[in-house]
C-alpha cells in the first residue's frame, strides 16, 4: 500500500507541525501577559509627563519649543515605523505597512519625500523594498524594549525636525486594544499638537500650581518635551510588542486548529484507501475461489 504509506507520512508531518504551533501558542501566551503588564506600567509615566509638559507650555506662552513649531515649507517628512523582528503573527505587520504606504503616497502627491527610522526587522525590509530613505534602524530588541537602544535612531529625526528639514514626524505602530483586536495607527508625533497636550478640567486643577525653575523655564521645557517624545516612542513600542504576542498567540491557535482539521481529513482518506484495498483483495480472493 504505497498510497497508504504516503498518507501516513503526511499525517505524521502535520502532527509534528501541530506540536510546534501548540508550543509557540503557549510561549506567546506567556510573553503576552508580560508584555501587557509592561505596557500598562508605562502608561502612568506617560500621563504624568504629558500633564507636566502641558502645564509648563501653557504657563510660559512667551516661549515656543521647536517641537511645537510647524515647518510647512519643508519637502520631507519623517516616519518612525515600529514592526516586529519575527513573523508568524498574522496580518499585524501587513496592516501597519499598508497604512504607511498610503500615507507615503499621499505625501508624495504633494511633493514631500519620506525619511524613515525602522524599529523592527520587518519594517526595515518593507522600507528597503519600497525604496524609501532609511536614515537609521534598530532591530533585535528582544522581548523587553530598552529606550537607550531606540532613542539614538529616533533622535536623528528629532534633530532634523528641529533644524526645519522635516514638515512632520509620524509615529507608526500597532495599538493594543485587547487580545483579539489590535489597531494599526499612523499618528503625528511632531509638531506636538494642542490636542495631544490638552488637559481635562480635573487635570488642570491637579496641575494648577507653578514651579520653581532651575536653571530657567526654557531649559526645563526643552528637556521635558524631549523626555515626553521619548516616552511616546517607548509607549508605542510597548503597545506594538503586546500586540505582537497577542497576534502570534491567536495565529498559532488558528494554525493548531487547522492542523487538527487536516489530520482528521487525512485519517479519513487513509481509512477509505485502506478499506478500498481490503475490499479489492477480498474480491480477488472470492473471484479466484469461484474460478477454481
C-alpha positions in Angstrom: 0.0 0.0 0.0 2.3 2.7 -1.3 -0.6 5.3 -1.2 -1.4 4.4 2.4 2.3 4.8 3.4 2.4 8.2 1.8 -0.7 9.4 3.6 0.7 8.1 6.9 3.8 10.2 6.3 1.7 13.3 5.7 -0.2 12.6 8.9 3.0 12.3 10.8 4.3 15.5 9.3 1.2 17.5 10.1 1.2 16.1 13.7 4.7 17.4 14.2 3.7 20.8 12.8 0.8 20.8 15.2 3.1 20.2 18.2 5.3 23.1 17.1 2.4 25.5 16.7 0.9 24.5 20.0 4.2 25.1 21.8 4.5 28.5 20.1 1.0 29.4 21.1 1.8 28.7 24.8 5.0 30.6 24.6 3.3 33.6 23.0 0.5 33.5 25.7 3.2 33.7 28.4 5.0 36.5 26.7 1.8 38.3 26.0 0.9 38.6 29.7 4.4 40.1 30.5 4.1 42.5 27.5 0.7 43.7 28.6 2.0 44.3 32.2 4.9 46.3 30.8 2.7 48.3 28.5 0.3 49.2 31.3 3.2 50.0 33.7 4.4 52.6 31.2 1.1 54.5 30.9 1.2 56.3 34.2 4.6 57.8 33.4 3.4 58.9 30.0 0.3 60.6 31.5 2.2 62.3 34.3 4.9 63.8 32.0 2.2 64.8 29.5 0.4 66.8 32.2 3.6 68.5 33.4 4.6 69.3 29.9 1.2 70.8 29.1 1.2 72.9 32.3 4.7 74.3 31.6 3.8 75.0 28.0 0.7 76.9 29.0 2.4 78.7 31.9 5.1 80.1 29.6 3.3 81.4 26.5 6.3 83.6 25.6 8.4 80.6 24.7 7.5 78.1 22.0 9.6 74.9 21.9 10.9 73.8 18.4 8.8 70.6 18.7 5.7 72.8 18.6 6.7 74.9 15.6 5.4 73.9 12.2 7.6 73.7 9.1 5.1 73.7 6.3 7.7 74.6 3.6 9.9 71.5 4.3 10.0 69.0 1.5 10.5 65.9 3.6 8.5 64.1 6.3 9.8 61.6 8.9 8.3 58.2 9.7 9.1 56.1 12.8 7.9 52.6 11.7 7.5 50.1 14.5 7.1 46.5 13.5 8.2 43.1 14.7 11.5 41.3 14.3 9.9 38.0 13.6 6.9 36.8 11.6 4.1 34.3 12.3 1.9 36.9 13.9 -0.9 37.1 11.3 -1.5 40.4 9.4 0.0 42.6 12.2 2.9 43.9 10.1 1.0 43.9 6.8 -1.8 46.2 8.2 0.6 48.9 9.5 2.7 48.7 6.3 -0.4 49.2 4.2 -1.3 52.4 6.2 2.3 53.7 6.0 2.3 53.1 2.2 -1.0 55.0 1.8 0.4 58.0 3.8 3.7 58.0 1.8 1.7 58.0 -1.5 -0.4 60.9 -0.2 2.7 62.9 0.8 4.4 62.0 -2.5 1.5 63.6 -4.4 2.3 66.8 -2.6 6.0 66.6 -3.4 7.0 65.6 0.1 9.7 62.8 0.3 9.8 60.3 3.2 12.7 59.8 5.6 12.2 56.8 7.9 13.5 55.2 11.0 12.8 51.4 11.2 12.3 49.8 14.6 11.9 46.1 13.9 13.3 43.9 11.1 10.0 43.5 9.2 9.6 47.3 8.8 13.2 47.7 7.7 12.7 45.1 4.9 9.5 46.8 3.9 11.1 50.3 3.7 14.1 48.9 1.7 11.7 47.2 -0.8 9.8 50.5 -1.1 12.9 52.4 -1.8 12.4 54.9 1.0 15.3 56.7 2.6 16.1 54.9 5.8 18.2 57.2 8.0 18.6 54.7 10.9 17.2 51.4 12.2 17.0 49.4 15.4 16.4 45.6 15.2 16.8 42.7 17.5 15.1 44.5 20.5 14.1 41.2 22.1 11.1 40.8 24.3 11.9 43.8 26.5 12.3 47.3 24.9 15.1 49.4 26.1 14.9 53.2 25.4 18.7 53.6 25.1 18.7 51.4 22.0 15.8 53.2 20.3 16.4 56.8 21.1 19.6 57.0 19.1 18.0 56.3 15.7 14.9 58.3 16.7 17.0 61.4 17.7 18.1 61.7 14.1 14.6 62.6 13.0 14.0 64.8 16.1 17.2 66.8 15.3 16.2 67.0 11.6 12.8 68.4 12.6 14.3 71.0 15.0 16.6 72.1 12.1 13.5 72.6 9.9 14.2 69.9 7.4 11.0 67.9 8.1 7.4 69.1 7.8 6.2 66.5 10.3 7.2 63.3 12.1 4.8 60.4 12.1 4.7 57.5 14.6 3.5 54.3 13.0 2.7 51.3 15.3 0.0 48.8 16.2 -2.1 49.8 19.2 -3.1 47.1 21.6 -6.9 47.0 22.2 -7.4 43.5 23.5 -6.2 40.0 22.9 -8.4 39.6 19.8 -8.0 43.1 18.4 -5.0 45.2 17.5 -5.3 48.5 15.7 -2.7 49.9 13.2 -2.1 53.6 13.9 -0.2 56.4 12.0 -0.3 59.4 14.2 1.5 62.7 14.1 4.3 62.9 16.7 5.8 66.3 15.6 4.8 69.0 15.7 3.2 68.4 19.1 -0.5 69.3 18.6 -2.7 71.1 21.2 -4.9 68.0 21.3 -2.0 65.8 22.4 -1.1 68.3 25.3 -4.7 69.0 26.2 -5.8 68.6 29.8 -9.1 67.7 31.3 -10.7 70.0 33.9 -9.6 67.6 36.7 -6.0 67.6 35.4 -6.0 71.4 35.2 -7.0 71.5 38.9 -4.4 68.9 39.8 -1.6 70.7 38.0 -2.7 74.3 38.6 0.4 75.3 40.7 3.5 76.9 39.3 7.1 75.6 39.5 10.4 76.9 40.7 12.7 76.6 37.7 16.4 75.6 37.9 18.3 76.9 35.9 15.4 78.6 33.9 11.9 77.7 32.4 13.2 77.4 28.9 15.9 74.8 29.8 13.3 72.8 31.8 10.8 72.9 29.0 13.4 71.9 26.4 14.5 68.9 28.5 11.0 67.9 29.5 9.5 67.9 26.0 12.4 65.7 24.7 11.6 63.2 27.5 7.9 63.4 26.6 8.6 62.5 23.0 10.8 59.6 24.1 8.0 58.4 26.4 5.6 58.4 23.4 8.0 56.3 21.4 8.6 53.9 24.2 4.9 53.5 24.8 4.3 52.9 21.1 7.0 50.1 21.1 5.5 48.6 24.3 2.0 48.6 22.7 3.4 47.0 19.5 5.1 44.2 21.5 1.9 43.5 23.4 0.1 43.4 20.0 2.7 41.1 18.5 2.4 38.5 21.2 -1.4 38.6 21.1 -1.5 38.3 17.4 1.0 35.5 17.4 -0.9 33.6 20.1 -4.1 33.9 18.0 -2.3 32.9 14.8 -0.7 29.9 16.3 -4.0 28.7 17.9 -5.6 29.0 14.4 -2.7 27.1 12.9 -3.1 24.4 15.6 -6.8 24.1 14.9 -6.3 23.9 11.2 -3.6 21.2 11.6 -6.1 19.2 13.7 -8.7 19.5 10.9 -6.1 18.5 8.2 -5.1 15.4 10.3 -8.8 14.4 10.6 -9.3 14.7 6.8 -6.1 12.7 6.1 -7.1 9.9 8.5 -10.5 9.7 6.8 -8.8 9.5 3.4 -6.3 6.9 4.8 -9.1 4.7 6.2 -11.1 4.9 2.9 -8.0 4.0 0.9 -7.2 1.1 3.3 -10.8 -0.2 3.1 -10.8 0.0 -0.7 -7.6 -2.0 -0.8 -9.0 -4.6 1.6 -12.2 -4.8 -0.5 -10.2 -5.3 -3.7 -8.1 -8.1 -2.1 -11.3 -9.9 -0.9 -12.9 -9.5 -4.3 -9.8 -11.1 -5.9 -9.8 -14.0 -3.4 -13.5 -14.6 -4.0 -13.1 -14.4 -7.8 -10.2 -16.8 -7.6 -12.1 -19.3 -5.4 -15.0 -19.2 -7.8 -12.8 -19.8 -10.8 -11.4 -23.0 -9.1 
